[in-house]
Amino acid sequence: MRSQVSVTFKNNPPVRVDLHEEPPMPRDEARRWLDEQFIAMECEPLRATGKLLMADRVVVVAQAAGPTKFADEAWAKAFAHAACSVLGKPSVNIDADALSITY
């Protein structure tokens, strides 16, 4: 199955990562990778309760990474694999500034 992740940042062209026919990242590995990135980038939960859904985690990590981190092809590909895996969707569109995600 072909997978693609698109991330938009204000005043920058969209970042598109095509995963072609590559095998998916195992869900537990994807979750762990996103958790590590969330902590390393010192991200904060979106909700006052501190509860963080996986979709929230994906969006917050994308926002914290910014265009600079997505310029690193290996990191961007790992992010795309993790996002598609934890969300269970082949196509993910993230608006990092609006903190929104669509499938």
N, C-alpha and C positions, 0 to 999 in steps of 0.2 A: 504494500500500500504506500502510495506517495504521501509524504507529509511536508508541511510548510509552516513556518512561523514568520509572522510579520510584526515588526515593532515600530511604532511611530513616536518621534520626539519632535517637539515644537522647533520650528526653524531648521529642521534637518530632513533629508530625504528618508523615506521609510527604509528600514533594514529588513531584508527578506532572507531567510535561511531555508533553502530547499534541502530536504533530507533524502530525496530520490527514493531509491529502493533499499536503503540501508535498514538493517535490523533495528527494532526499537530497543531503547534502554529498559532494562527490567524496572518495574515500578518501585521496588524498595530501594534500588540504587539511585533512581531519579529523585525520590523523596529525600534521600540522604544528601545527594549533591545539592539540591535546592536549600536544604537546611544549613549546610556548610556555607553556601554563598550568602544566605540571609544573615548568618552570624558574622561572617568575615566582613561584610559591608555595613555592619551595625544598623540593620534595618529595624524599623519599628512596626508593630502591628497596626493595621488600619482601624480596628475597632477599639473602643474604650474598654471593652471587657477583656481585651487581650487575646480573645479567640481569633485564630487565624486559619481560614480555609485555604486549601491548596491553591485555588484560583487567586486568592489574595496574595499568597506567597509568591506566585509566579509574577504577578503584576508589580509587586514591591521590589523584587529582585531586579526586574527589567528596568524599573525607574532608577534604582540605585546604581545600576551598571552604567546607564547612560550610553550615548553614542560611542564614547571612547572604548568602553569594554567590548561593545558589539563589533568594533573594528578588528578585534582579535578573532580571527576566523575559527580557531579551535574552541575558544570560550563560547562564541556564538552558537556553534554547532552543538556543544554540550548542553547549553541552555535550551536550544530547540528540542533536542532529544528528551531532556528532562521534562520540559513543559508538555509536550505531546503525550508522554508516558503517564505523568501524574494526572493529567486532565482527561486522558482516554479519548483524545480527539486528534484527527489527522491534520487539521488546519486550525491554527490559533492566531488571532489578530489582537495585538495589545496596543492600546494607546497609553503610553507611559505617563503623559502629563495629566490625562483625565482619570487615570487609575481605573481603566475599563478594559474588559476582555470580551471578545466575541469569538464564536466558533464557526 
